[in-house]
Amino acid sequence: MRRLRLEAHVRGMTLTGWMVFALTGLASMIDASPAGAQTSSDRATARKLAGQAIALMDAEDYEAALDAFREADTLVPAPTLKIRIARCLDALDRMQEAASVYREIIATELTARAPEPHRRARRDAVPELASLLAEVPSVLVTVEGEGAENASVSMSGTPLPPEALSERQPLDPGVYAFTAQVGDRQVREELELTRGQKVRVVLVLPPPRPDDPNRSPDGVDEGNAYRLGAYVSWGIGGAALIAGAATGGVVLSRRGDLETRCPDGCLPADHDDARAFNDTRIASTAMFAVAGAGALIGTLLYVFAPGSDEEDGGTTGQAAADATGLEVRPWVEALGWGSTDASGWGPRGIALRGRF
């Protein structure tokens, strides 16, 4: 892909222009290298290769141009050749390599007698490198989910060390596959990076199976917690039902006795027995209320437990609530207080309230 930066160097150069450049500029490009470092044959070959490479760049055959420039630079190393190598790499989206060559040019030490083409190449490398780095894409990879701290992360098959997950990684444009794995749990994300993109890749591990040896020791299955709550509620409700039945039997046995002794109201001598009767009746009513609430709450917890009916192809409890808009909140309350036949006050009933 030809970039605007590269076009600025070749704009307006026709074939005739390249021929003029080959006759005049190539000599200064190659012969400007330190004398005695290469033979006249090497310099002649390098000039020929550089001329071919420039023609290939004009034809946008950057791969072939890159090979020719590199071969010429091997024979006669020069900043003037290296900067063209960097431009070819940039045009091929090999931005990391291009940046490395630009830095090499900038770091080149030139003597006071260094020719102007070499100095100009080093000067040009500075803004070209800055422009290149502004377009280098990068990714920040993070792993989430249970056991994320133990995940093995790779990018297109290359392992990423843990420290690489805490900072952005500069990359060349292209398609990349990111993988995180813990035991047999794996997640994979693929993306295509283009110039200038700054992307965050979030790899979310799937939840572990209950028998997964890599499961965190403090991992909690929410569905099991709901079901455990259901069993506890049923147990409390059952115990309350037994207690209510027992106290209810006492209430029935005392009621007949009090009705016989207090047909029109109890005498002072019978007030203690009447109060005890009322207390027992209130306790029995409360036990039945607790039993009913325990049964209802336990049933709701069990039905709406996450994952409780996944095996049957149904929705989970939370998903079902979300899908239907149903929300049930048990509530036990006294409906009212009133006088009793035994000259006492007590709850006259209970109710269950829900919101749908």
PEHU-V557731 format. One record per backbone hydrogen bond with DSSP energy under -0.5 kcal/mol. NH is the residue of the N-H (numbers start at 1). CO is the residue of the C=O. If there is no record, write none. Layout:
nh=NH co=CO
nh=NH co=CO
This chain:
nh=7 co=3
nh=8 co=4
nh=9 co=6
nh=10 co=6
nh=10 co=7
nh=11 co=7
nh=13 co=10
nh=14 co=12
nh=18 co=14
nh=19 co=15
nh=20 co=16
nh=21 co=17
nh=22 co=18
nh=23 co=19
nh=24 co=20
nh=25 co=21
nh=26 co=21
nh=28 co=24
nh=29 co=25
nh=30 co=26
nh=31 co=27
nh=32 co=28
nh=33 co=30
nh=37 co=34
nh=43 co=39
nh=44 co=40
nh=45 co=41
nh=46 co=42
nh=47 co=43
nh=48 co=44
nh=49 co=45
nh=50 co=46
nh=51 co=47
nh=52 co=48
nh=53 co=49
nh=54 co=50
nh=55 co=51
nh=56 co=52
nh=57 co=53
nh=58 co=54
nh=59 co=55
nh=60 co=57
nh=61 co=56
nh=62 co=60
nh=65 co=61
nh=66 co=62
nh=67 co=63
nh=68 co=64
nh=69 co=65
nh=70 co=66
nh=71 co=67
nh=72 co=68
nh=73 co=69
nh=74 co=70
nh=75 co=71
nh=76 co=72
nh=81 co=78
nh=82 co=78
nh=83 co=79
nh=84 co=80
nh=85 co=81
nh=86 co=82
nh=87 co=83
nh=88 co=84
nh=89 co=85
nh=90 co=86
nh=91 co=87
nh=92 co=88
nh=93 co=90
nh=94 co=89
nh=95 co=93
nh=98 co=94
nh=99 co=95
nh=100 co=96
nh=101 co=97
nh=102 co=98
nh=103 co=99
nh=104 co=100
nh=105 co=101
nh=106 co=102
nh=107 co=103
nh=108 co=104
nh=108 co=105
nh=110 co=108
nh=114 co=111
nh=118 co=115
nh=119 co=115
nh=120 co=116
nh=121 co=117
nh=122 co=118
nh=123 co=119
nh=124 co=120
nh=125 co=121
nh=126 co=122
nh=126 co=123
nh=127 co=123
nh=128 co=124
nh=129 co=125
nh=130 co=126
nh=131 co=127
nh=132 co=128
nh=133 co=129
nh=134 co=130
nh=135 co=131
nh=135 co=132
nh=136 co=132
nh=136 co=133
nh=137 co=171
nh=138 co=197
nh=139 co=169
nh=140 co=199
nh=142 co=201
nh=144 co=203
nh=148 co=145
nh=150 co=147
nh=151 co=148
nh=152 co=181
nh=153 co=151
nh=153 co=160
nh=154 co=179
nh=155 co=158
nh=156 co=154
nh=156 co=177
nh=158 co=155
nh=159 co=157
nh=160 co=153
nh=161 co=159
nh=164 co=161
nh=165 co=162
nh=166 co=163
nh=167 co=164
nh=169 co=139
nh=170 co=168
nh=171 co=137
nh=174 co=193
nh=176 co=191
nh=178 co=189
nh=179 co=154
nh=180 co=187
nh=181 co=152
nh=182 co=185
nh=185 co=182
nh=186 co=184
nh=187 co=180
nh=189 co=178
nh=191 co=176
nh=193 co=174
nh=193 co=191
nh=196 co=135
nh=197 co=194
nh=199 co=138
nh=201 co=140
nh=201 co=199
nh=202 co=200
nh=203 co=142
nh=203 co=201
nh=204 co=202
nh=205 co=144
nh=205 co=203
nh=212 co=209
nh=215 co=212
nh=219 co=216
nh=222 co=220
nh=225 co=221
nh=226 co=222
nh=227 co=223
nh=228 co=224
nh=229 co=225
nh=230 co=226
nh=231 co=227
nh=232 co=228
nh=233 co=229
nh=234 co=230
nh=235 co=231
nh=236 co=232
nh=237 co=233
nh=238 co=234
nh=239 co=235
nh=240 co=236
nh=241 co=237
nh=242 co=238
nh=243 co=239
nh=244 co=240
nh=245 co=241
nh=246 co=242
nh=247 co=243
nh=248 co=244
nh=249 co=245
nh=250 co=246
nh=251 co=247
nh=252 co=248
nh=253 co=249
nh=254 co=250
nh=255 co=251
nh=256 co=252
nh=257 co=253
nh=258 co=254
nh=259 co=255
nh=260 co=256
nh=261 co=257
nh=262 co=258
nh=264 co=265
nh=265 co=262
nh=270 co=267
nh=271 co=268
nh=274 co=270
nh=275 co=271
nh=276 co=272
nh=277 co=273
nh=278 co=274
nh=279 co=275
nh=280 co=276
nh=281 co=277
nh=282 co=278
nh=283 co=279
nh=284 co=280
nh=285 co=281
nh=286 co=282
nh=287 co=283
nh=288 co=284
nh=289 co=285
nh=290 co=286
nh=291 co=287
nh=292 co=288
nh=293 co=289
nh=294 co=290
nh=295 co=291
nh=296 co=292
nh=297 co=293
nh=298 co=294
nh=299 co=295
nh=300 co=296
nh=301 co=297
nh=302 co=298
nh=303 co=299
nh=304 co=300
nh=305 co=302
nh=308 co=305
nh=310 co=307
nh=313 co=310
nh=314 co=309
nh=317 co=305
nh=320 co=316
nh=321 co=317
nh=322 co=318
nh=323 co=319
nh=324 co=320
nh=325 co=321
nh=327 co=355
nh=333 co=351
nh=335 co=349
nh=338 co=346
nh=340 co=344
nh=343 co=340
nh=346 co=338
nh=348 co=336
nh=351 co=333
nh=353 co=331
